[in-house]
């Protein structure tokens, strides 16, 4: 569990496997350095370092002060639960092609630098929901 490695092992029906007792705590993302990511407990202000392999895939979506659930085995962080989607602001996109509002997409650059395809009605400054796994547009956020 601590190393993050998967082991494929078959068990006999009479064998029992002990279930890991994980503690979950909501923590706030602070910043990253070469050796890992730093998070803070908003209640106690204690800071922890999370190994790079836990958050590397989500790096483009991390935002300062973002709240994430961290799972602990004892005192050690072993997993970070990342949301399925994030809200990001559109920083640049070409003007819409009036007559093709719903049929054609256009490129948009988001506040984190990610480029995605969005519907024609999306404008600079709009907030959009992006699926973290697919990095695709989901919907415009209504405020």
Secondary structure by P-SEA (a helix, b strand, c coil): ccccccccccccccbbbbbbbbbbbbbbbccccccbbbbbcccccbbbbbcccccccccccccccbbbbbbbccccccbbbbbcbbbbbbcccccccccccccbbbbbbccccbbbbbcccccccbbbbbccccccccccccc
